[in-house]
Amino acid sequence: TCRVLKPGAVIAGSDSRTSFRFRLFHVMDTCVPIDASSFGERLVAAGFTEPYIGVNEYSVWFRARKPA
């Protein structure tokens, strides 16, 4: 994703945190929840800077920037 963004552009996203209800909703489907504890490192490894990861009981959200 980093390679297709303009320099200085921001990527942002969010997802539900894994739970019984979340897993039930995704029965028979591909489900890969974000591991918030390592996602910032994964964004940096993918070429992004300034990673921010937010977490609450129900969701995880993130943003990062492509270097200028």
Secondary structure, DSSP 8 states (H G I E B T S, - for coil): -GGGS-TT-EEEEEEE---HHHHHHTTTS------HHHHHHHHHHTT-EEEEEEE-SSEEEEEEE---
